[in-house]
Amino acid sequence: MSSPLIKLHLGAFNCPQEGWYNTDITPHIWVTMIPGLPWLLRKAGRITQARLEEHEQGVFKKLHYLNVTKRFPLADNSCECVFSSHMFEHIFVWDVPLLLGEILRVLAPGGVVRFVIPSLDHYVKLYDPEDPTAMLLGILEYDGTGVKNRHQWMYTESSLCKLLTKHGFVNARACKYREGKCADLERIDNRPENSIYVEAEKAG
């Protein structure tokens, strides 16, 4: 008897969803395993009160470690859908082919992938030749916290659809917020502002 298909959530961070295999690379996965460590980090000023409360609620206990720039620890054709929100833009372009190849590998035939990412078009419209700061901050998301938190590349609906098609997906298309074929959109789609939504499928 075959195993049930998985709903794979990439880059879930503090938004894990019930019924999904929620993954991330955040160090909070390890922090939450050590009793008292979140409290000590808060006392030392290393995490915010909001983050401590997430630890107390068990948010990070729901995550599985998965580095999307390496082979996924999942079987071929094991996922009915793959969802990623505001993660893809943090991936270096040279790592994108492997990531998309892994998503395609683990998707079952007919399975759907949904990417939610910041809208490049939105930030380009903010360009002011007298002061381009707002546009640059939006595109780069530079906040001084390190490379992994910065945007490494940006996309439009058209460029992302073309990229997915190039890497073997079919029916790549732009969608609207909480509209599409991906499961549980009423819960898992949670970035309604300044985002684009693109879905594609693995050929059946």
N, CA, C and O atoms as a DFTB+ gen file, in Angstrom:
816 C
 N C O
     1  1       0.847      -1.196       0.000
     2  2       0.000       0.000       0.000
     3  2       0.885       1.249       0.000
     4  3       1.787       1.363       0.830
     5  1       0.643       2.169      -0.903
     6  2       1.470       3.358      -1.029
     7  2       1.197       4.338       0.104
     8  3       0.099       4.374       0.659
     9  1       2.218       5.139       0.443
    10  2       2.078       6.132       1.503
    11  2       1.254       7.314       1.000
    12  3       1.261       7.608      -0.195
    13  1       0.538       8.001       1.911
    14  2      -0.221       9.190       1.493
    15  2       0.717      10.297       1.040
    16  3       1.842      10.406       1.528
    17  1       0.260      11.106       0.117
    18  2       1.086      12.191      -0.393
    19  2       1.238      13.290       0.653
    20  3       0.351      13.521       1.474
    21  1       2.378      13.954       0.601
    22  2       2.724      15.018       1.547
    23  2       2.375      16.377       0.946
    24  3       2.447      16.571      -0.267
    25  1       1.998      17.311       1.814
    26  2       1.911      18.722       1.451
    27  2       3.146      19.395       2.050
    28  3       3.272      19.508       3.270
    29  1       4.050      19.839       1.184
    30  2       5.362      20.331       1.606
    31  2       5.380      21.856       1.675
    32  3       5.084      22.538       0.694
    33  1       5.730      22.376       2.845
    34  2       5.808      23.817       3.087
    35  2       7.278      24.194       3.237
    36  3       7.911      23.821       4.224
    37  1       7.825      24.925       2.277
    38  2       9.222      25.342       2.293
    39  2       9.346      26.740       2.894
    40  3       8.613      27.652       2.512
    41  1      10.275      26.905       3.835
    42  2      10.469      28.214       4.449
    43  2       9.303      28.623       5.327
    44  3       8.883      29.780       5.298
    45  1       8.777      27.699       6.103
    46  2       7.584      27.976       6.915
    47  2       7.870      28.958       8.050
    48  3       6.988      29.734       8.418
    49  1       9.059      28.944       8.602
    50  2       9.503      29.776       9.725
    51  2       8.465      29.785      10.860
    52  3       8.245      28.756      11.499
    53  1       7.828      30.937      11.114
    54  2       6.883      30.999      12.242
    55  2       5.434      30.869      11.801
    56  3       4.518      31.270      12.518
    57  1       5.232      30.300      10.604
    58  2       3.871      30.108      10.095
    59  2       3.625      28.657       9.680
    60  3       3.114      28.418       8.586
    61  1       3.978      27.676      10.530
    62  2       3.696      26.284      10.163
    63  2       2.201      26.041      10.123
    64  3       1.439      26.666      10.859
    65  1       1.785      25.120       9.249
    66  2       0.367      24.828       9.077
    67  2       0.076      23.374       9.412
    68  3       0.853      22.480       9.076
    69  1      -1.042      23.150      10.074
    70  2      -1.466      21.788      10.367
    71  2      -1.723      21.041       9.057
    72  3      -2.288      21.596       8.115
    73  1      -1.308      19.795       9.014
    74  2      -1.514      18.987       7.822
    75  2      -0.424      19.132       6.784
    76  3      -0.488      18.508       5.725
    77  1       0.583      19.955       7.074
    78  2       1.690      20.171       6.150
    79  2       2.996      19.691       6.779
    80  3       3.127      19.643       8.002
    81  1       3.961      19.336       5.928
    82  2       5.318      19.034       6.366
    83  2       6.064      20.359       6.299
    84  3       6.540      20.757       5.236
    85  1       6.164      21.041       7.437
    86  2       6.678      22.399       7.523
    87  2       8.197      22.383       7.693
    88  3       8.714      21.716       8.590
    89  1       8.911      23.112       6.838
    90  2      10.372      23.068       6.855
    91  2      10.981      24.458       6.880
    92  3      10.355      25.438       6.477
    93  1      12.218      24.522       7.364
    94  2      12.966      25.776       7.380
    95  2      14.409      25.452       7.744
    96  3      14.737      24.304       8.040
    97  1      15.281      26.482       7.721
    98  2      16.655      26.325       8.194
    99  2      16.909      27.183       9.423
   100  3      18.055      27.290       9.859
   101  1      15.892      27.789       9.990
   102  2      16.074      28.699      11.112
   103  2      16.741      28.026      12.305
   104  3      16.409      26.884      12.623
   105  1      17.670      28.699      12.972
   106  2      18.293      28.146      14.171
   107  2      17.305      27.924      15.308
   108  3      17.596      27.195      16.256
   109  1      16.137      28.552      15.212
   110  2      15.130      28.363      16.266
   111  2      14.685      26.901      16.369
   112  3      14.167      26.484      17.405
   113  1      14.884      26.125      15.305
   114  2      14.583      24.687      15.368
   115  2      15.419      24.036      16.456
   116  3      14.923      23.190      17.200
   117  1      16.704      24.430      16.553
   118  2      17.605      23.845      17.541
   119  2      17.425      24.516      18.901
   120  3      17.502      23.856      19.938
   121  1      17.184      25.825      18.896
   122  2      16.988      26.561      20.151
   123  2      15.830      25.978      20.953
   124  3      15.915      25.826      22.171
   125  1      14.748      25.655      20.251
   126  2      13.550      25.189      20.942
   127  2      13.729      23.802      21.553
   128  3      12.918      23.378      22.377
   129  1      14.785      23.095      21.154
   130  2      15.036      21.759      21.696
   131  2      15.695      21.796      23.077
   132  3      15.727      20.781      23.773
   133  1      16.218      22.948      23.476
   134  2      16.943      23.063      24.747
   135  2      16.081      23.814      25.757
   136  3      15.891      25.022      25.615
   137  1      15.557      23.135      26.768
   138  2      14.685      23.787      27.748
   139  2      15.348      25.008      28.382
   140  3      16.486      24.947      28.847
   141  1      14.616      26.106      28.390
   142  2      15.108      27.330      29.016
   143  2      15.937      28.221      28.127
   144  3      16.126      29.394      28.448
   145  1      16.446      27.701      27.004
   146  2      17.311      28.517      26.156
   147  2      16.583      29.715      25.549
   148  3      17.158      30.803      25.529
   149  1      15.347      29.575      25.051
   150  2      14.666      30.766      24.537
   151  2      14.541      31.867      25.591
   152  3      14.710      33.047      25.284
   153  1      14.243      31.477      26.834
   154  2      14.123      32.465      27.914
   155  2      15.458      33.156      28.160
   156  3      15.503      34.371      28.354
   157  1      16.561      32.379      28.152
   158  2      17.883      32.963      28.366
   159  2      18.259      33.913      27.231
   160  3      18.850      34.968      27.466
   161  1      17.915      33.535      26.004
   162  2      18.198      34.412      24.865
   163  2      17.404      35.701      24.945
   164  3      17.895      36.766      24.568
   165  1      16.184      35.606      25.431
   166  2      15.373      36.815      25.598
   167  2      15.968      37.704      26.686
   168  3      16.045      38.923      26.528
   169  1      16.385      37.092      27.781
   170  2      16.981      37.850      28.889
   171  2      18.247      38.563      28.441
   172  3      18.544      39.667      28.897
   173  1      18.999      37.915      27.534
   174  2      20.234      38.509      27.029
   175  2      19.989      39.495      25.896
   176  3      20.933      40.093      25.380
   177  1      18.728      39.671      25.503
   178  2      18.402      40.607      24.437
   179  2      18.686      40.099      23.044
   180  3      18.773      40.883      22.099
   181  1      18.833      38.764      22.905
   182  2      19.165      38.195      21.605
   183  2      17.932      37.854      20.772
   184  3      18.036      37.724      19.552
   185  1      16.782      37.709      21.396
   186  2      15.527      37.512      20.662
   187  2      14.476      38.447      21.225
   188  3      14.611      38.934      22.348
   189  1      13.451      38.697      20.469
   190  2      12.384      39.605      20.892
   191  2      11.376      38.893      21.789
   192  3      11.355      37.665      21.863
   193  1      10.554      39.666      22.458
   194  2       9.496      39.091      23.270
   195  2       8.526      38.287      22.409
   196  3       8.043      37.234      22.826
   197  1       8.246      38.785      21.212
   198  2       7.336      38.069      20.308
   199  2       7.909      36.709      19.940
   200  3       7.174      35.724      19.867
   201  1       9.226      36.647      19.705
   202  2       9.844      35.372      19.355
   203  2       9.819      34.412      20.549
   204  3       9.592      33.215      20.376
   205  1      10.046      34.928      21.744
   206  2       9.967      34.087      22.938
   207  2       8.575      33.493      23.076
   208  3       8.426      32.316      23.402
   209  1       7.557      34.306      22.827
   210  2       6.183      33.812      22.931
   211  2       5.910      32.727      21.900
   212  3       5.164      31.787      22.177
   213  1       6.506      32.844      20.710
   214  2       6.360      31.785      19.709
   215  2       6.999      30.486      20.190
   216  3       6.463      29.402      19.962
   217  1       8.143      30.600      20.855
   218  2       8.762      29.406      21.436
   219  2       7.848      28.793      22.490
   220  3       7.669      27.576      22.530
   221  1       7.275      29.628      23.334
   222  2       6.405      29.135      24.399
   223  2       5.153      28.459      23.837
   224  3       4.590      27.556      24.455
   225  1       4.732      28.907      22.669
   226  2       3.563      28.316      22.009
   227  2       3.914      27.051      21.224
   228  3       3.026      26.385      20.691
   229  1       5.204      26.718      21.152
   230  2       5.625      25.518      20.440
   231  2       5.675      25.649      18.933
   232  3       5.658      24.645      18.222
   233  1       5.736      26.892      18.431
   234  2       5.713      27.127      16.988
   235  2       6.864      26.403      16.291
   236  3       6.652      25.740      15.276
   237  1       8.076      26.522      16.826
   238  2       9.247      25.992      16.129
   239  2       9.418      24.492      16.309
   240  3      10.225      23.874      15.615
   241  1       8.673      23.903      17.225
   242  2       8.669      22.444      17.377
   243  2       7.963      21.766      16.204
   244  3       8.093      20.557      16.010
   245  1       7.223      22.542      15.429
   246  2       6.475      21.998      14.295
   247  2       7.290      21.992      13.006
   248  3       6.804      21.563      11.959
   249  1       8.540      22.471      13.087
   250  2       9.370      22.588      11.884
   251  2      10.326      21.415      11.744
   252  3      10.787      20.849      12.735
   253  1      10.618      21.057      10.489
   254  2      11.650      20.091      10.148
   255  2      12.755      20.841       9.404
   256  3      12.474      21.702       8.570
   257  1      14.000      20.514       9.705
   258  2      15.096      21.179       9.022
   259  2      15.188      20.699       7.580
   260  3      15.212      19.496       7.318
   261  1      15.238      21.639       6.652
   262  2      15.417      21.310       5.244
   263  2      16.116      22.473       4.561
   264  3      15.605      23.593       4.542
   265  1      17.288      22.201       4.000
   266  2      18.053      23.180       3.246
   267  2      17.656      23.053       1.777
   268  3      17.937      22.038       1.140
   269  1      17.007      24.077       1.246
   270  2      16.454      23.975      -0.112
   271  2      17.525      24.042      -1.195
   272  3      17.219      23.865      -2.374
   273  1      18.784      24.296      -0.811
   274  2      19.857      24.314      -1.811
   275  2      20.549      22.954      -1.908
   276  3      21.577      22.818      -2.573
   277  1      19.981      21.956      -1.243
   278  2      20.509      20.595      -1.306
   279  2      19.364      19.628      -1.626
   280  3      18.196      20.016      -1.611
   281  1      19.704      18.380      -1.913
   282  2      18.684      17.379      -2.220
   283  2      17.727      17.236      -1.034
   284  3      18.149      17.132       0.118
   285  1      16.430      17.234      -1.347
   286  2      15.426      17.090      -0.295
   287  2      15.427      15.658       0.253
   288  3      15.616      14.710      -0.510
   289  1      15.219      15.488       1.551
   290  2      15.143      14.136       2.129
   291  2      13.749      13.521       1.951
   292  3      13.146      13.021       2.901
   293  1      13.261      13.571       0.723
   294  2      11.922      13.087       0.400
   295  2      11.988      12.229      -0.861
   296  3      12.846      12.428      -1.721
   297  1      11.082      11.288      -0.952
   298  2      11.060      10.373      -2.092
   299  2      10.511      11.043      -3.350
   300  3       9.788      12.036      -3.274
   301  1      10.862      10.487      -4.496
   302  2      10.289      10.938      -5.765
   303  2       8.763      10.819      -5.706
   304  3       8.224       9.874      -5.129
   305  1       8.079      11.792      -6.314
   306  2       6.619      11.727      -6.486
   307  2       5.866      11.574      -5.162
   308  3       4.816      10.934      -5.108
   309  1       6.415      12.170      -4.092
   310  2       5.817      11.974      -2.766
   311  2       4.945      13.123      -2.283
   312  3       4.342      13.033      -1.214
   313  1       4.870      14.214      -3.065
   314  2       4.151      15.412      -2.608
   315  2       3.002      15.766      -3.543
   316  3       3.152      15.751      -4.765
   317  1       1.872      16.079      -2.963
   318  2       0.733      16.530      -3.772
   319  2       0.846      18.007      -4.106
   320  3       0.340      18.461      -5.133
   321  1       1.519      18.764      -3.225
   322  2       1.721      20.184      -3.502
   323  2       2.922      20.684      -2.705
   324  3       3.294      20.114      -1.679
   325  1       3.512      21.757      -3.202
   326  2       4.647      22.420      -2.548
   327  2       4.315      23.897      -2.481
   328  3       3.907      24.498      -3.474
   329  1       4.492      24.479      -1.301
   330  2       4.165      25.895      -1.102
   331  2       5.365      26.615      -0.520
   332  3       6.050      26.093       0.360
   333  1       5.617      27.819      -1.017
   334  2       6.703      28.650      -0.506
   335  2       6.272      30.106      -0.537
   336  3       5.836      30.610      -1.573
   337  1       6.392      30.779       0.593
   338  2       6.002      32.194       0.672
   339  2       7.191      33.036       1.122
   340  3       7.745      32.830       2.202
   341  1       7.567      33.979       0.280
   342  2       8.636      34.940       0.575
   343  2       9.916      34.235       1.025
   344  3      10.558      34.629       1.998
   345  1      10.259      33.199       0.299
   346  2      11.523      32.489       0.489
   347  2      12.349      32.471      -0.801
   348  3      13.569      32.633      -0.766
   349  1      11.681      32.273      -1.927
   350  2      12.368      32.054      -3.200
   351  2      13.291      33.209      -3.562
   352  3      14.343      32.992      -4.164
   353  1      12.915      34.431      -3.206
   354  2      13.732      35.603      -3.537
   355  2      15.025      35.649      -2.710
   356  3      15.923      36.437      -3.009
   357  1      15.121      34.815      -1.680
   358  2      16.329      34.759      -0.855
   359  2      17.351      33.746      -1.377
   360  3      18.426      33.592      -0.797
   361  1      17.020      33.064      -2.463
   362  2      17.881      32.023      -3.012
   363  2      18.782      32.600      -4.098
   364  3      18.308      33.279      -5.009
   365  1      20.089      32.328      -3.998
   366  2      21.011      32.775      -5.048
   367  2      20.626      32.121      -6.371
   368  3      20.187      30.971      -6.406
   369  1      20.798      32.870      -7.455
   370  2      20.338      32.379      -8.757
   371  2      21.013      31.070      -9.152
   372  3      20.412      30.257      -9.854
   373  1      22.269      30.852      -8.707
   374  2      22.958      29.617      -9.086
   375  2      22.424      28.395      -8.334
   376  3      22.709      27.259      -8.712
   377  1      21.649      28.627      -7.269
   378  2      21.026      27.524      -6.537
   379  2      19.603      27.222      -7.015
   380  3      19.018      26.203      -6.645
   381  1      19.060      28.108      -7.830
   382  2      17.675      27.947      -8.281
   383  2      17.446      26.674      -9.098
   384  3      16.450      25.990      -8.860
   385  1      18.324      26.319     -10.056
   386  2      18.071      25.094     -10.829
   387  2      17.939      23.846      -9.967
   388  3      17.059      23.019     -10.206
   389  1      18.803      23.701      -8.969
   390  2      18.704      22.533      -8.092
   391  2      17.399      22.565      -7.309
   392  3      16.717      21.546      -7.199
   393  1      17.047      23.728      -6.766
   394  2      15.813      23.850      -5.992
   395  2      14.593      23.479      -6.826
   396  3      13.745      22.706      -6.380
   397  1      14.504      24.026      -8.031
   398  2      13.354      23.721      -8.876
   399  2      13.362      22.263      -9.315
   400  3      12.309      21.638      -9.439
   401  1      14.547      21.729      -9.548
   402  2      14.647      20.320      -9.911
   403  2      14.176      19.411      -8.791
   404  3      13.533      18.391      -9.044
   405  1      14.491      19.773      -7.553
   406  2      14.050      18.980      -6.405
   407  2      12.538      19.070      -6.206
   408  3      11.886      18.074      -5.890
   409  1      11.989      20.262      -6.390
   410  2      10.536      20.405      -6.279
   411  2       9.848      19.543      -7.337
   412  3       8.871      18.851      -7.049
   413  1      10.365      19.594      -8.557
   414  2       9.772      18.800      -9.628
   415  2       9.904      17.305      -9.324
   416  3       8.987      16.531      -9.600
   417  1      11.028      16.908      -8.763
   418  2      11.254      15.488      -8.447
   419  2      10.268      14.972      -7.404
   420  3       9.711      13.885      -7.561
   421  1      10.050      15.744      -6.339
   422  2       9.221      15.241      -5.239
   423  2       7.719      15.394      -5.517
   424  3       6.902      14.715      -4.896
   425  1       7.361      16.281      -6.441
   426  2       5.943      16.421      -6.780
   427  2       5.441      15.163      -7.479
   428  3       6.124      14.594      -8.331
   429  1       4.250      14.743      -7.111
   430  2       3.590      13.666      -7.835
   431  2       3.089      14.205      -9.170
   432  3       2.836      15.405      -9.283
   433  1       2.940      13.361     -10.174
   434  2       2.374      13.826     -11.442
   435  2       1.041      14.536     -11.220
   436  3       0.155      14.015     -10.543
   437  1       0.909      15.715     -11.791
   438  2      -0.284      16.523     -11.584
   439  2      -0.221      17.395     -10.355
   440  3      -1.125      18.195     -10.113
   441  1       0.858      17.249      -9.557
   442  2       1.012      18.059      -8.350
   443  2       1.298      19.512      -8.681
   444  3       1.765      19.827      -9.776
   445  1       1.018      20.396      -7.734
   446  2       1.135      21.837      -7.964
   447  2       2.145      22.458      -7.010
   448  3       2.219      22.087      -5.838
   449  1       2.924      23.409      -7.525
   450  2       3.799      24.232      -6.697
   451  2       3.274      25.663      -6.741
   452  3       2.834      26.143      -7.785
   453  1       3.325      26.333      -5.600
   454  2       2.869      27.727      -5.527
   455  2       3.964      28.562      -4.862
   456  3       4.395      28.271      -3.746
   457  1       4.399      29.594      -5.561
   458  2       5.366      30.543      -5.020
   459  2       4.670      31.868      -4.744
   460  3       3.957      32.397      -5.596
   461  1       4.882      32.392      -3.557
   462  2       4.473      33.757      -3.220
   463  2       5.753      34.523      -2.962
   464  3       6.549      34.141      -2.105
   465  1       5.956      35.604      -3.699
   466  2       7.196      36.375      -3.578
   467  2       6.877      37.862      -3.678
   468  3       5.811      38.239      -4.166
   469  1       7.804      38.713      -3.214
   470  2       7.589      40.156      -3.362
   471  2       7.496      40.537      -4.830
   472  3       8.146      39.939      -5.688
   473  1       6.688      41.525      -5.098
   474  2       6.484      41.981      -6.473
   475  2       7.568      42.975      -6.879
   476  3       7.644      44.073      -6.328
   477  1       8.398      42.596      -7.833
   478  2       9.406      43.522      -8.340
   479  2       8.745      44.747      -8.961
   480  3       9.229      45.868      -8.806
   481  1       7.644      44.530      -9.661
   482  2       6.935      45.655     -10.282
   483  2       6.535      46.695      -9.237
   484  3       6.633      47.897      -9.481
   485  1       6.087      46.228      -8.079
   486  2       5.676      47.155      -7.014
   487  2       6.832      48.051      -6.596
   488  3       6.671      49.264      -6.459
   489  1       8.005      47.444      -6.392
   490  2       9.125      48.236      -5.893
   491  2       9.731      49.116      -6.974
   492  3      10.245      50.193      -6.669
   493  1       9.684      48.689      -8.218
   494  2      10.165      49.539      -9.308
   495  2       9.340      50.819      -9.384
   496  3       9.863      51.886      -9.705
   497  1       8.045      50.703      -9.086
   498  2       7.176      51.886      -9.117
   499  2       7.528      52.895      -8.026
   500  3       7.134      54.059      -8.099
   501  1       8.265      52.448      -7.023
   502  2       8.665      53.357      -5.945
   503  2       9.906      54.174      -6.305
   504  3      10.333      55.034      -5.534
   505  1      10.483      53.903      -7.480
   506  2      11.739      54.570      -7.835
   507  2      11.572      56.080      -7.911
   508  3      10.691      56.599      -8.596
   509  1      12.443      56.764      -7.187
   510  2      12.501      58.223      -7.202
   511  2      13.956      58.603      -7.470
   512  3      14.822      58.335      -6.637
   513  1      14.238      59.224      -8.618
   514  2      15.635      59.549      -8.944
   515  2      16.289      60.475      -7.927
   516  3      17.515      60.509      -7.815
   517  1      15.480      61.225      -7.186
   518  2      16.024      62.112      -6.164
   519  2      16.420      61.347      -4.903
   520  3      17.337      61.742      -4.183
   521  1      15.710      60.240      -4.649
   522  2      16.008      59.416      -3.469
   523  2      15.459      58.003      -3.692
   524  3      14.295      57.742      -3.389
   525  1      16.275      57.100      -4.211
   526  2      15.813      55.749      -4.524
   527  2      15.792      54.810      -3.310
   528  3      15.660      53.597      -3.473
   529  1      15.919      55.355      -2.111
   530  2      16.057      54.524      -0.908
   531  2      14.906      53.547      -0.743
   532  3      15.132      52.363      -0.494
   533  1      13.679      54.023      -0.878
   534  2      12.514      53.158      -0.652
   535  2      12.516      51.980      -1.612
   536  3      12.230      50.851      -1.213
   537  1      12.840      52.237      -2.877
   538  2      12.892      51.162      -3.856
   539  2      13.994      50.163      -3.513
   540  3      13.776      48.952      -3.565
   541  1      15.180      50.669      -3.161
   542  2      16.306      49.790      -2.876
   543  2      16.084      48.954      -1.622
   544  3      16.436      47.775      -1.593
   545  1      15.511      49.545      -0.601
   546  2      15.231      48.796       0.623
   547  2      14.230      47.676       0.358
   548  3      14.348      46.584       0.913
   549  1      13.240      47.958      -0.497
   550  2      12.253      46.937      -0.823
   551  2      12.841      45.806      -1.648
   552  3      12.551      44.633      -1.409
   553  1      13.670      46.164      -2.622
   554  2      14.264      45.149      -3.494
   555  2      15.321      44.331      -2.758
   556  3      15.354      43.107      -2.885
   557  1      16.176      44.988      -1.995
   558  2      17.290      44.303      -1.348
   559  2      16.916      43.734       0.017
   560  3      17.531      42.770       0.475
   561  1      15.926      44.315       0.664
   562  2      15.543      43.981       2.039
   563  2      16.772      43.941       2.937
   564  3      16.984      42.996       3.697
   565  1      17.554      44.966       2.829
   566  2      18.765      45.050       3.649
   567  2      18.402      45.607       5.022
   568  3      17.879      46.715       5.135
   569  1      18.686      44.824       6.064
   570  2      18.404      45.291       7.423
   571  2      19.589      45.079       8.366
   572  3      19.466      45.242       9.580
   573  1      20.739      44.713       7.787
   574  2      21.932      44.555       8.603
   575  2      22.017      43.264       9.379
   576  3      22.906      43.113      10.216
   577  1      21.105      42.310       9.125
   578  2      21.077      41.076       9.912
   579  2      21.792      39.911       9.241
   580  3      21.846      38.817       9.805
   581  1      22.335      40.121       8.065
   582  2      23.088      39.042       7.439
   583  2      22.596      38.701       6.052
   584  3      21.488      39.066       5.659
   585  1      23.440      37.990       5.312
   586  2      23.167      37.697       3.911
   587  2      21.899      36.865       3.739
   588  3      21.125      37.112       2.813
   589  1      21.672      35.884       4.613
   590  2      20.557      34.973       4.391
   591  2      19.205      35.674       4.470
   592  3      18.212      35.159       3.955
   593  1      19.154      36.840       5.105
   594  2      17.887      37.557       5.223
   595  2      17.678      38.575       4.102
   596  3      16.634      39.223       4.040
   597  1      18.647      38.715       3.234
   598  2      18.512      39.674       2.139
   599  2      17.910      39.010       0.903
   600  3      17.982      37.792       0.736
   601  1      17.326      39.822       0.058
   602  2      16.842      39.329      -1.227
   603  2      18.035      39.142      -2.151
   604  3      18.876      40.031      -2.277
   605  1      18.106      37.984      -2.795
   606  2      19.208      37.693      -3.714
   607  2      18.802      37.876      -5.175
   608  3      19.657      38.068      -6.039
   609  1      17.493      37.817      -5.453
   610  2      16.998      38.016      -6.821
   611  2      15.525      38.374      -6.728
   612  3      14.849      38.028      -5.760
   613  1      15.040      39.065      -7.738
   614  2      13.628      39.448      -7.745
   615  2      12.997      39.034      -9.072
   616  3      13.685      38.847     -10.076
   617  1      11.656      38.895      -9.051
   618  2      10.947      38.358     -10.208
   619  2       9.657      39.135     -10.450
   620  3       9.095      39.766      -9.554
   621  1       9.219      39.059     -11.697
   622  2       7.870      39.490     -12.051
   623  2       7.033      38.237     -12.303
   624  3       7.572      37.132     -12.356
   625  1       5.747      38.401     -12.454
   626  2       4.897      37.245     -12.773
   627  2       5.388      36.551     -14.038
   628  3       5.493      35.326     -14.090
   629  1       5.687      37.355     -15.058
   630  2       6.104      36.797     -16.346
   631  2       7.444      36.079     -16.239
   632  3       7.593      34.974     -16.761
   633  1       8.419      36.686     -15.571
   634  2       9.747      36.076     -15.502
   635  2       9.733      34.793     -14.684
   636  3      10.458      33.849     -15.000
   637  1       8.913      34.749     -13.633
   638  2       8.842      33.537     -12.818
   639  2       8.132      32.418     -13.575
   640  3       8.538      31.259     -13.487
   641  1       7.090      32.751     -14.308
   642  2       6.403      31.730     -15.120
   643  2       7.348      31.153     -16.168
   644  3       7.368      29.942     -16.388
   645  1       8.124      32.007     -16.809
   646  2       9.077      31.536     -17.820
   647  2      10.151      30.659     -17.189
   648  3      10.569      29.663     -17.780
   649  1      10.597      31.027     -15.993
   650  2      11.615      30.245     -15.304
   651  2      11.098      28.843     -14.967
   652  3      11.807      27.854     -15.155
   653  1       9.879      28.766     -14.476
   654  2       9.291      27.472     -14.125
   655  2       9.110      26.596     -15.370
   656  3       9.374      25.394     -15.337
   657  1       8.668      27.201     -16.444
   658  2       8.500      26.459     -17.697
   659  2       9.846      25.943     -18.192
   660  3       9.953      24.803     -18.646
   661  1      10.870      26.785     -18.104
   662  2      12.222      26.394     -18.533
   663  2      12.719      25.174     -17.771
   664  3      13.465      24.359     -18.315
   665  1      12.308      25.047     -16.516
   666  2      12.802      23.955     -15.668
   667  2      11.834      22.775     -15.594
   668  3      11.914      21.955     -14.679
   669  1      10.927      22.696     -16.551
   670  2      10.159      21.474     -16.712
   671  2       8.756      21.456     -16.167
   672  3       8.068      20.440     -16.277
   673  1       8.307      22.552     -15.580
   674  2       6.936      22.611     -15.096
   675  2       5.989      22.958     -16.244
   676  3       6.413      23.493     -17.268
   677  1       4.729      22.655     -16.068
   678  2       3.717      22.981     -17.073
   679  2       2.650      23.862     -16.443
   680  3       2.529      23.943     -15.220
   681  1       1.880      24.521     -17.300
   682  2       0.754      25.363     -16.861
   683  2       1.176      26.421     -15.851
   684  3       0.429      26.706     -14.915
   685  1       2.362      27.010     -16.022
   686  2       2.792      28.099     -15.147
   687  2       1.902      29.311     -15.378
   688  3       1.659      29.700     -16.521
   689  1       1.421      29.901     -14.307
   690  2       0.439      30.983     -14.437
   691  2       0.446      31.859     -13.195
   692  3       0.754      31.404     -12.093
   693  1       0.099      33.127     -13.397
   694  2      -0.088      34.044     -12.283
   695  2      -1.463      33.819     -11.672
   696  3      -2.439      33.573     -12.382
   697  1      -1.528      33.907     -10.350
   698  2      -2.790      33.734      -9.629
   699  2      -3.050      34.960      -8.765
   700  3      -2.246      35.891      -8.725
   701  1      -4.159      34.945      -8.090
   702  2      -4.486      36.000      -7.134
   703  2      -4.373      35.449      -5.721
   704  3      -4.314      34.237      -5.513
   705  1      -4.344      36.347      -4.767
   706  2      -4.267      35.981      -3.357
   707  2      -5.391      35.011      -2.995
   708  3      -6.569      35.286      -3.219
   709  1      -4.993      33.866      -2.429
   710  2      -5.916      32.824      -1.987
   711  2      -6.789      32.261      -3.111
   712  3      -7.887      31.760      -2.870
   713  1      -6.283      32.352      -4.335
   714  2      -6.948      31.724      -5.468
   715  2      -5.938      30.874      -6.220
   716  3      -4.835      31.331      -6.519
   717  1      -6.315      29.630      -6.527
   718  2      -5.434      28.727      -7.233
   719  2      -5.738      27.288      -6.888
   720  3      -6.731      27.001      -6.218
   721  1      -4.885      26.373      -7.343
   722  2      -5.094      24.942      -7.142
   723  2      -4.418      24.405      -5.877
   724  3      -4.766      23.322      -5.407
   725  1      -3.473      25.138      -5.329
   726  2      -2.762      24.669      -4.144
   727  2      -3.733      24.479      -2.979
   728  3      -4.703      25.224      -2.838
   729  1      -3.463      23.487      -2.158
   730  2      -4.345      23.176      -1.030
   731  2      -4.269      24.240       0.064
   732  3      -3.250      24.910       0.232
   733  1      -5.360      24.379       0.797
   734  2      -5.422      25.166       2.032
   735  2      -5.041      26.638       1.855
   736  3      -4.448      27.231       2.756
   737  1      -5.369      27.224       0.726
   738  2      -4.971      28.606       0.473
   739  2      -5.600      29.585       1.455
   740  3      -5.028      30.640       1.731
   741  1      -6.764      29.248       1.980
   742  2      -7.413      30.148       2.931
   743  2      -6.602      30.271       4.223
   744  3      -6.775      31.226       4.980
   745  1      -5.710      29.294       4.470
   746  2      -4.874      29.341       5.665
   747  2      -3.419      29.687       5.343
   748  3      -2.799      30.499       6.031
   749  1      -2.893      29.077       4.312
   750  2      -1.445      29.150       4.087
   751  2      -1.034      30.390       3.306
   752  3       0.102      30.842       3.453
   753  1      -1.901      30.952       2.490
   754  2      -1.622      32.212       1.799
   755  2      -1.830      33.345       2.806
   756  3      -2.969      33.656       3.153
   757  1      -0.748      33.963       3.277
   758  2      -0.900      34.969       4.334
   759  2      -0.123      36.256       4.060
   760  3       0.137      37.026       4.985
   761  1       0.244      36.495       2.819
   762  2       0.976      37.723       2.465
   763  2       0.217      38.460       1.361
   764  3       0.597      38.391       0.192
   765  1      -0.859      39.168       1.732
   766  2      -1.712      39.786       0.707
   767  2      -1.156      41.057       0.087
   768  3      -1.659      41.499      -0.946
   769  1      -0.135      41.657       0.685
   770  2       0.327      42.964       0.218
   771  2       1.644      42.866      -0.551
   772  3       2.572      42.173      -0.134
   773  1       1.708      43.570      -1.676
   774  2       2.943      43.731      -2.448
   775  2       3.571      42.397      -2.854
   776  3       4.793      42.280      -2.936
   777  1       2.729      41.392      -3.107
   778  2       3.211      40.070      -3.468
   779  2       2.659      39.658      -4.827
   780  3       1.645      40.182      -5.287
   781  1       3.345      38.712      -5.460
   782  2       2.799      38.038      -6.625
   783  2       2.659      36.551      -6.289
   784  3       3.355      36.034      -5.415
   785  1       1.762      35.881      -6.984
   786  2       1.428      34.500      -6.701
   787  2       1.486      33.734      -8.025
   788  3       0.763      34.049      -8.970
   789  1       2.346      32.738      -8.075
   790  2       2.521      31.963      -9.295
   791  2       2.426      30.483      -8.975
   792  3       3.042      30.005      -8.022
   793  1       1.650      29.757      -9.775
   794  2       1.542      28.307      -9.639
   795  2       1.994      27.638     -10.933
   796  3       1.937      28.218     -12.018
   797  1       2.440      26.407     -10.777
   798  2       2.776      25.563     -11.932
   799  2       2.569      24.116     -11.514
   800  3       2.376      23.826     -10.334
   801  1       2.609      23.209     -12.482
   802  2       2.315      21.817     -12.190
   803  2       3.381      20.892     -12.772
   804  3       4.135      21.266     -13.670
   805  1       3.418      19.691     -12.241
   806  2       4.231      18.631     -12.818
   807  2       3.357      17.864     -13.807
   808  3       2.235      17.478     -13.479
   809  1       3.858      17.652     -14.983
   810  2       3.049      16.969     -15.997
   811  2       2.563      15.617     -15.491
   812  3       3.295      14.880     -14.831
   813  1       1.311      15.310     -15.816
   814  2       0.719      14.058     -15.345
   815  2       1.132      12.868     -16.200
   816  3       0.716      11.741     -15.931
